[in-house]
Amino acid sequence: MIKFNQKGFTLIELLVTVSILGILASVVLANVGKYAGSGKNLALSLEFSKMVSAESAYIGDTGKLPADTKALVENNYIYTTPTLAEYKIDQTTGKIIQTPK
């Protein structure tokens, strides 16, 4: 009786393993792509609500609308200028206009 002293993996075993890993990776990447957009939307809505709160506090303290978002930073109502979108304050209505970058 002849015994084969087999060390390592055969080519078929390696090909099966690599193809299984490829299929799993494609499933994971497809699902991660769905949540990337919703994460940015959530960040935009949180940043917008921060801007609305800062504007309300500014109006409550000064009795007037801020000239722009820089006025909110300079008067310490927000720490930094928002980075996810451009914000403009409509001086006639007082509404904050958000334009995503």
Buried (B, 14 or more C-beta within 10 A) or exposed (E): EEEEEEEEEEEEEEEEEEEEEEEEEEEEEEEEEEEEEEEEEEEBEEBBEBBBEBBEBBEEEEEEBBEBBEBBBEBEBBEEEBEBBEBEBEEEEEEBEBEEE
